[in-house]
Amino acid sequence: MATPIKRAFRTPLAFAALVMISIVALLAIFGPIIWGAQASEVNISNMLAPPSWEHWAGTDALGRDLFTRVLVATRLTVLLTLEATAIGVSGGILFGCGPFLLGPRFGKAVTWFIGIAVAFPGLLLALFFAIIFGAGASSAALALGLASAPSFARLCQTLVAGILARDYVGAAQISGSGRFRILIRHILPNIGEPLIVNATIGAGSVLLSFAGLSFLGLGVQAPAYDWGRLLMECLRSIYVHPIASVTPGVAVVLAGLAFNLTGESLAHALGITSLGDLGLRAKIRSLRHDPSITLDTDEPTQDAIVCVRDLHVGFPAGLDIVEPVRGVSFDIFAGEAVGLVGESGCGKSLTALAVAQLLEEPAQVWAHSLIFHGTELLDCGNDNKETTKARNHLLGTSMAMIFQDPMTSLNPTRRVGEQLAELGRVHGGLNHRQARLRAIERLGAVRITNPERRARQYPYEFSGGMRQRAMIGVGVMLTPKLIIADEPTTALDVIVQEQILDLLGAIRREDGAALLLISHDVSVVREVCSRILVMYAGRIIEELPSADLDQARHPYTRLLVAAVPNMTTDITQPLPTIPGRPPEPGPIVGCSFSPRCPLADDRCRSTDPDLITNGNTRVACWHAGQPLVQIAEVVE
Amino acid sequence: MTTEVLAPSRAVISNRWVRFAFRRLGRLIVSVWVVVTAAFAIIHLIPGDPVRAAMGMTVSPEIVEARRELLGLNLPLWEQYLRFWRGLFTGDLGTSIMTGLPVGDIIGYQLPATLSLALPAFLVAIGLAIPLGVTMAVITRNGRARRTELGFVGTSVVMGTIPDFIYGIIFIALFGVSLHWLPVAGRRGFTSYILPVVALAIAPILVLARIVRVEVLAVLRTDYVRTARAKRLANWQIYTKHALPNAITATLTLAGMLLATMCISTVFVENIFAWPGLGQTIVGAITSKDYPVAQAIILIYALAVIIINTVVDLVLAIIDPRSTVSEG
């Protein structure tokens, strides 16, 4: 336990907390010994004196030095705080572990009772107990302790439940160990750490509340004094020297913060969740957009819906920038279905998000050109409100996105119909009624039965397949020129997957929209698309008509195709797989596939092959089209 | 399309709301019962004779006995309990041991003063915390504006820790006594509201804003916000229509607790600013052991908390219908 704690206190904030808590502890121990006599020295001739060199915070109504009184009061304040916290924690353990010891029936009653009690603020409970016990230091400590017990009990309950779910505790229960034994052996040692951390945080608020009670006159009674009591006495002299009378308040706040921050730092170090997360994270250096990195590539094709030339996506990594997408160029023509395949981590989704202009900082996108429907999307240099608005309108009406996970892609707090209709109102120029009717009509078009009722429902009332249909419905709410579908079927089961692919194909043909279908599954892409782009390590390495997939020339493509079983696959043999994984984004020497490629030689390992165009195909491989006899050997 | 999952019928849907309403109503009734019973129990939980404790040792036994009779403390416990309930419905909350005044009158006179403090503080807290939290989330999203983030988190942690009574004292010292800008005591005119309301609301604002920020940041990273961005909605539409409702549902329970605590905190603020409300009276009642008064006021505070909790659950159910399905 020592190491994470040491590590925790290396951050400046935690260090400050440690210093503060040490000062409070030292004052509590030595304060009364050093200044005790001085603090109670009455001096009638010097009553309510303003702050001076002798009396830093002035004097009180009996001429006693206020500053030393604050120092001396530390002990009583801290002692009462600890007492109340100890009562709260003990009560919490009692009631928190009680349900476990008492068994299910009584346990449920205790849990129910705690549930009611935690719904009331601790302050209210403290006042309730203060009425019963009356004013006074020990009754206030008891009241605050009992008031904080329910939340500690709730904490214990949660912790106990977490531990009971562990295998070894279950094993101990099955093997017939008594409940009490399990509590002592397994539960208490395990809840100790989080309990101590939360008790430290809790002590901070107990200290503040205690000051409050004493301030109201319900806590410490004269002639004893804690910070709250001093604060009450100071309020009487606030008109004489206002600023000095805040001194005990400063002490209260600093000590409260010291407990709080120490607890939070401990929680942070031990990985324990507590209520407040201070949200302190490591610094990231931001990098500025650099549009100068462009290459000479062929001129943009005029009649393409999408025309991408030398697209890069970068992320800052320390002082460097990593490029998961390293110069991608392709066209998509009107009404065409293009597939983008590759393993996970090849940059497919980033490419799609970059084309859709959906990447945000810290991601950076730059390209020679990125033209959609005749509009350059990436001229960030001379942007103004008008062009941005026009571009958003164009993208909103003409480009549709369908994402991988339908369970999370729809807003859970809005009705499904509204999520379609919104698009019609914002970009389609429809009024509320028209938009609603269109939304219902579109839900019907994506084959959702009873669309009128479905439109009024929330996403949680839809199944996964239906949600993906609704997402497609959002996509075709207006008349898109391009639908980008990023792994639209990966999260769905096989039968639903087939239905969604059918639907995508049909809806695309009806509306004449182009489709960019992204998938790691070659068979899916082959079924829907006429042309296929293969991506590897942030680059396109092959482009070919999907009909020619079996005659692919790049070893990677051929391995991908071979990894999909079909009717002629010899099922007695293990399915071939591609050994290894795609490289992590970063500097790559030579062909990025060479470490996994059965054809790789020295040239592949030193020089990256260019993407060579040959008719309607492109390939980047020094050994394009060479027989892959070796592949089988490698695979085996 | 034969695999279409059967949709819940209209009847099932309305059923769900009815079930939610019943469940919530059941909890409301149980909470009220617990609270009333606890308030009733106070006077019987006090060690010793409460009337003797309240009136002191010098008062003659006859007077004490007469007061006991007046308070109904000689009746059987169950009858006292029934009387207590009946009193709640008829507005007869007993008589003060100290002053002999009807408790109902005392409360009727002071409750408006306390409400006029708590409600504005409430509105100010919610009205400022949510925009502040959302703005901070938008400014600092994706690790932007690190310094602003650090400054905001640091300030809100420190200022959110400072309790309202210390704010009150600081405000009196600063704006009242030193600068003479604002009145510091009593309830006279609009300006007398400013310091107590701000003292009450400032820490909750910062704590709530911090929570809202964290939740909005989490929501901005979700897939459905990406969907909203793919619809090319204006940023304000994304933040207010798509992100905020989801962030609110996540913060609402905690916010309810914060606001309930703020409601009880009026006790401190009233005592600092000499505000003629329930808070001043309950402290006086506790120190002078005037149990009927303390009992009635604590009951009112507890009922206020129950109202807040119920409203929070209703708002939650309206914003996020999923919450009607879950247990609770």
Interface residues (C-beta under 8 A of the other chain):
Chain A: I116 A119 F120 P121 G122 L123 L124 L127 F128 A130 I131 I132 G134 A135 G204 L208 S209 A211 G212 F215 L216 G217 L218 L231 C234 L235 I238 Y239 P242 I243 S245 V246 G249 V252 V253 G256 L257 N260 L261 G276 D277 L278 G279 L280 R281 K283 I284 S286 A356 L358 E360 E361 P362 N392 H393 L395 G396 A400 M401 F403 D405 T408 S409 L410 N411 P412 T413 R414 E422 L423 V426 H427 R447 T449 N450 R453 R454 Q457 Y458 Y460 E461 S463 G465 M466 M471 V474 I495 V496 Q499
Chain B: M1 T3 E4 V5 A7 P8 R10 V30 S31 V34 A38 I42 L45 I46 A53 R141 N142 G143 R144 R146 E149 L150 V153 V157 V158 T161 I162 P163 F165 I166 I169 I170 I172 A173 L174 G176 V177 S178 R210 V214 T222 D223 Y224 R226 T227 A228 R229 A230 K231 R232 L233 A234 Q237 K241 H242 P245 N246 T249 M257 A260 T261 C263 I264 S265 V267 F268 N271 I272 I282 V283 A285 I286 T287 K289 Y291 A294 Q295 I298 Y301 A302 V305 I306 N309 I319 D320 P321 R322 V325
